[in-house]
Amino acid sequence: MLKEVAGMRLGDLIIEGKTKQVFDLPSLSGHCILVSKDRITAGDGVKAHDLVGKARISNKTNAKVFEVLNQVGLKTAFVKTASENSFIAKKCEMIPIEWVTRRVATGSFLRRNTGVPEGYRFYPPKHETFFKDDANHDPQWSEEQIISAKFKFNGRLIGSVEVDIMQRMSIIVFEILERAWATRDCSLIDMKIEFGVDENGEILLADIIDSDSWRLWPSGKKSLMVDKQVYRDLKSVQQSDLDTVKRNFEWVSDQLEHLTPKFADHLVVILMGSPSDKDFCSSIKKHCESFGLSAEMRITSAHKGTEETLKIVRYYESLATSGVKVIFIAVAGRSNGLGPVISGNSSQPVINCPPVKADNIDRDIWSSLNVPSGLGCSTVIYPESAALNAAQIIGLSNYIVWSKLRVRQMNNYISLKMADKNYERALHSLE
């Protein structure tokens, strides 16, 4: 039995699975450590082999996946890597359901849905749930079965709201990783994840996400698959077969190192027509940064210094030659010539965000809206809206920014859902 990992004394063994052990961490309240094994299994453990190095590869893969998910704002149990084959996580009571999301029909879905051809694509992604029960081969469960089970973990009853939240999170996790893998010309076909409830009663994405968790087809071709299905399909297992599986897993882990852009692929340039607009523009910049956008502020007046304005625009346009996507946000009150002048002299997207006030909005907004023909600048009046507009443009080609937008939308939905649930609970308590 392990006593120590990465200089940390281990507490009680909380649970041991086929491919991992979970230990309490006495020195870090509310946390545990997950230690991977050099073991690969399939068919609910019926097929199992030692695979030297798998623990290291699995741990590295899992860490990179969760680092991306944490970066875009998803609530997960993952904290940090502890050693080559272990990581620290928030301690959770695990919900015994596998949440499966599919983009392409293959594998067990075809056996359970005869008549559906392999390769059938789901729009939106197909979502399924399975009760974790090895003895009965993880039977598929409906939403109603999960709710009716009345699971309760760390004081939180798993009802319809909780199931809805986890379903939505499952699809978003899939969509984020699908876009991430697309940057490596690799198709994420399907994947399974699990959730837990932490000591504060919060639902977190938990457990491990590695090459046991998904199907990956490079260039969208099943014949090139690099996931555990290669091992599942083996009729007999030789050492050379295990070496192939290990190489596939290493390839996946190596590809994950390239998912996060190594350089800034975009820049939002916030141009203000007057120094008096600095606070307004600083708010735009702050909102941009919350979406992971790179932003700069400059001062220029299209009316008073047209030549200088165009010189600034030409400088930022030159960045496009190195692959940087530039968006201009024009902040000018009264007669807004800044946005229209930039739009008429640049092919880059331009967003007008005039700092209008309640007593002049009906007059000053028109110079941003009623622009001459041939101009394509959009107009919003709130700093957050300007940042959102810019993020949506950048998100078309940057999956990190797109993911931050998607997660924010989900969090807004969850906040409303929980507010309604708490309101309904309060009403019942008064009856």
HUHUCOR-V56321 format. One record per backbone hydrogen bond with DSSP energy under -1.0 kcal/mol. CO is the residue of the C=O (numbers start at 1). NH is the residue of the N-H. Records with the same first field share a line. If there is no record, write none. Layout:
CO = NH ; NH
This chain:
3 = 10
5 = 8
8 = 5
12 = 24
15 = 22
19 = 37
20 = 17
21 = 35
22 = 14 ; 15
23 = 33
24 = 11
25 = 28
28 = 31
30 = 91
31 = 25
32 = 89
33 = 23
34 = 87
35 = 21
37 = 39
38 = 51
40 = 49
42 = 47
43 = 46
47 = 42
49 = 40
51 = 54
53 = 57
54 = 58
55 = 59
56 = 60
57 = 61
58 = 62
59 = 63
60 = 64
61 = 65
62 = 66
63 = 67
64 = 68
65 = 69
66 = 70
67 = 71
68 = 72
69 = 74
70 = 73
75 = 205
77 = 90
80 = 88
83 = 86
85 = 36
86 = 82 ; 83
87 = 34
88 = 79 ; 80
89 = 32
93 = 197
95 = 97
96 = 132
98 = 130
99 = 193
100 = 128
101 = 191
102 = 126
103 = 122
105 = 119
106 = 109
107 = 110 ; 111
108 = 112
109 = 113
113 = 116
117 = 120
120 = 105
126 = 102
128 = 100
129 = 141
130 = 98
133 = 136 ; 138
134 = 137
139 = 131
142 = 146
143 = 147
144 = 148
145 = 149
147 = 150
151 = 158
153 = 156
156 = 153
157 = 159
159 = 163
160 = 164
161 = 165
162 = 166
163 = 167
164 = 168
165 = 169
166 = 170
167 = 171
168 = 172
169 = 173
170 = 174
171 = 175
172 = 176
173 = 177
174 = 178
175 = 179
176 = 180
177 = 181
178 = 182
181 = 184 ; 186
182 = 185
185 = 219
187 = 217
189 = 103 ; 104
190 = 215
191 = 101
193 = 99
194 = 206
195 = 95
196 = 204
197 = 93
198 = 201
202 = 198
204 = 196
205 = 77
210 = 213
211 = 228
213 = 192
215 = 189
216 = 226
217 = 187 ; 220
218 = 221
221 = 224
222 = 225
227 = 230
228 = 232
229 = 233
231 = 234
238 = 242
239 = 243
240 = 244
241 = 245
242 = 246
243 = 247
244 = 248
245 = 249
246 = 250
247 = 251
248 = 252
249 = 253
250 = 254
251 = 255
252 = 256
254 = 257
255 = 258
256 = 259
265 = 325
267 = 327
268 = 296
269 = 329
270 = 298
271 = 331
272 = 300
274 = 277
275 = 278
277 = 281
278 = 282
279 = 283
280 = 284
281 = 285
282 = 286
283 = 287
284 = 288
285 = 289
286 = 290
288 = 291 ; 293
289 = 292
294 = 268
296 = 270
298 = 272
301 = 305
305 = 309
306 = 310
307 = 311
308 = 312
309 = 313
310 = 314
311 = 315
312 = 316
313 = 317
314 = 318
316 = 319
317 = 320
318 = 321
319 = 322 ; 324
320 = 323
325 = 267
327 = 269
328 = 351
329 = 271
330 = 353
331 = 273
335 = 337
337 = 341
338 = 342
339 = 343
340 = 344
342 = 345
349 = 328
350 = 378
351 = 330
352 = 380
354 = 356
357 = 360 ; 361
360 = 363 ; 364
361 = 365
365 = 368 ; 369
366 = 370
369 = 371
372 = 375
378 = 352
382 = 386
383 = 387
384 = 388
385 = 389
386 = 390
387 = 391
388 = 392
389 = 393
390 = 394
391 = 395
393 = 396
394 = 397 ; 398
398 = 402
399 = 403
400 = 404
401 = 405
402 = 406
403 = 407
404 = 408
405 = 409
406 = 410
407 = 411
408 = 412
409 = 413
410 = 414
411 = 415
412 = 416
413 = 417
414 = 418
415 = 419
416 = 420
417 = 421
418 = 422
419 = 423
420 = 424
421 = 425
422 = 426
423 = 427
424 = 428
425 = 429
